[in-house]
């Protein structure tokens, strides 16, 4: 005498949707970050969720931002006899500007090869 037991397992979860990310060869920082991830798919989804929590489900490229320091305007020339404290202050301001602008530098590679018609 034998008994047969049939078990059928049905996965009711929807199939995942594959998205594609293109990273320019010149964007070395992003490539390094990508390679450092154990699971890039999960890491990217976590970054997206952090962005949604912080700013809502808006386009990251076009969402309004706080006014960033203007780095291309020209101001009065700095005096030639700056003290050490003044140089440190200027250095800190430049570091803050770099921190603000650095995330956007890869965008300039998009325009570097753009054709104007």
Secondary structure, DSSP 8 states (H G I E B T S, - for coil): ------------S-----------TT-HHHHHHHHH-SSHHHHHHHHHHHHHHHH-S--TTTS-------SS-------S---HHHHHHHHHHHHHHHHHHHTTHHHHHHHHT----
